[in-house]
Amino acid sequence: MITVCIFAKPPVAGLVKTRLARAIGDQPAAELAAAFLADTFKSVQRLPWARTVVASTGALPETLVPGVSVWSQGEGSLDERIERVLCRALQETPAAIAIGADSPGMPLELLDQAEQALSRGEPVLGPAEDGGFYLLGVRAFPPGLLAGVPWSRSETCEQTVRRMTAWGMSPTMLPGWFDVDEVDDLQRLRAWLAGHPERAPRTFAALERLT
């Protein structure tokens, strides 16, 4: 088994998806965040090799992630929180993957490719099209591995590769994918799900209510 840690925030209006909320409003943005998390959770649970954990910055409604362990991300910067969660996961399974809840409908083939790389003993990274990354998979997490990586920047993934290389880790790179932070991303997601609504049904329904 590999622990897949879904990083999320409680879907509270005004506190989540704030960039998206500027275009669509606080409450619709919170409803979408809840849908993103629910769909991502259900997708990961379909993977026979995955042990699913949700790493949250606060309490979550149990209806969103029923029957799953919810871990606190704890305090600190994002690199510190990723390190804390993945190191905890690595105490319990031989490998661990971190993903966000901002890519509902992401093809499960990408996660399967990550599992295959980890099974070969290779760390793995999924580059996001905005310059970040949508997936990080490791079998070991050196202390401070991601320290100094600039977040939410066009060079985030590039700097992450450099940090991993400096620690003697040569990550397998997955195909690129996108996450949803801005209204343009939302339109792209809408177009993607129009042909694949079953991949994220709750998100698809929430988008339909926005039209």
N, C-alpha and C positions, 0 to 999 in steps of 0.2 A: 504493500500500500504506500501511496504518496499522499501527504497532507496537502490539500489545496486550500490556502487561506484567502478568503475573499475579504478585501479591505473595504470598509463601508462606514458611513456616518448615519446616525438616526435621521429618518426623513422628516425633519421638523421644518415647517415653513419659515423662511427667513434665515435659516442656518445651513441650508444644504443647496447645492447647485446654484450658487449665487450669481454666477455669470449668466447662466441660462435664465434665471429668474428676472434679470433685467429686461429680457425680451418678452417673456411669457407670463411673468407674475410669480410671486412667492409660493402660493398654494399649488398651482399647476406644476411648478418645478419640484415641489416636495412629493407630489403624487407620482411624478415620473421617477424620482429617485427611489421611491418605494417599489415601483414596478421594475426598475432596473435590477434592484437587489433580489427581488423575488424570482425573476426570470433567470438571473445569473446563478442563483442558488440551485434552482431546479435543474438547470443544464448540467452543472458540475455533478450533481447527485446521480445523473445518468451514467457517469463514467465508472465502470466496474473496478478500476484500479484506484479510485480517488477516495480519500477520507476527507470529508468536507468540514471546514471550520470557518466561522465568520469572525473576523477581527474588527471590532467596532470601537468608535470613539465614545460611545455611550450606550445606554439601554435601548434595545430594539423590541418592537412588538413581536411576540412569539408567533403570531400568525404569518409573519413574513418569512421566518426561517424555522419552521416547526421541527422539533426533535433534533436540533443540531447544537453543538457546542458553540457558544459565543464567548470569545476571548476579548479582554480589554487590550486595546493598543497601548495604553499607558500614556505617560507624558513624554514630551520631547519633540524633536524635529522628526520629519518623515523618515529619514535614514535610521534614526534611533528606534522608531516604532517598527519599521520593517525588520530590523535586526532582532528586536525583542521577540516579535511574533515568530519569525522563521527559526530562530534558535530554539524556542520552545517546541515548535513542531518537530525539529530535528532530534529532540530528545525522545520522541515517541515513534517516529518513522524514519527510514533511511534517507528520504529526500523530501523536499518541501517546495511548494510553488506559491508565489504571491501573485494575485491578480486583483484588479479593482472591480467595482460593480458598475462601471461606466461604459461597458461594452456589451450590452445585452444582445443576444443573437450571434455573438462571436462563434464562428464555426468550431465545433468540438474537435475537428481534425487538428486544429492548432494545439489544443491541449494534449491530444494523443501524440503529436510530434514532440512536445515537451517531455512527456512521459518516456518516450523512446530514447531521447537524448540522455535523460537522467539515468535510465536503465543501463546505458553504455558508460556511465560514470562521468558524463559531460554536463557542466552547468549550461543553462539555456536562458536566452533573452528574447523577448518579443518586442520589436521596435514599433512604437506608435507613430502614426503619420504626422503628428504634430511635433515630433522630436523627442518625446518621452518614451516610456516603454509600458506595454500593457501586461507583461508577464515576466517574472523573474523566477527561475527554478535553480535550486542548489542542492548539493549533498553535504556541503559544509559551508559555514558562514564565518569567515575570519572576523575578529572584532574590528569594528570601524571600517568594514568593507566599503560602505557607501558614504562615509564621512566626506563632506566637502562637495558632494554632487549637487549641482544647482537644480532645483525642482521647478517644474512647469516652464521650462525653457526649451528652445529649439535644439540645444546641445545636451539635454539631459541624458539621452540614451548613449550618445557618443562618449560623454564623460563617465558613464557607468561602465562601458566597455573598457575604458582606460584604467579605471579603478580595479576592475576584475583582472585585467592583464597584469597590472602591477603586483597583484597577489598571486600570480602564476596560474590564473584561471583563464581558460580560452573558451568563451561561451559559444555554443551553437546558436546561430541566429535564425529565428523563425521568420516566416513571411510577415510583412507589415500588416497592421490592422489599425482601426481608429477607435477612439473613445469619444464620448459625448460631453463636451464642456460648453460649447457655444451653440447659438441657434442654427448656424450653418451645419454643424455636426448633426443636429436634430433632423434637419431636412434630409441629410444623407441617410440617417438611420431609417427615416420614414420610407425612403425609396427602397432601401435594402429589405425591410420587413414586408413591403408590399408584395414581394415575390416569395417571402419565407415567413409568413406570420406565425407558423407553428414554432419557430425558433425562439420567440419571445412573445408569447400570447398576451401576457398582462401589459407589456410595454406597447404592443400593437393596439390594444384596446384603449390605453391611455392616450396614445397619439390620435386615435380616431375621435376621442372626446375633445381634443384641441382644435379640430378642424371646424 
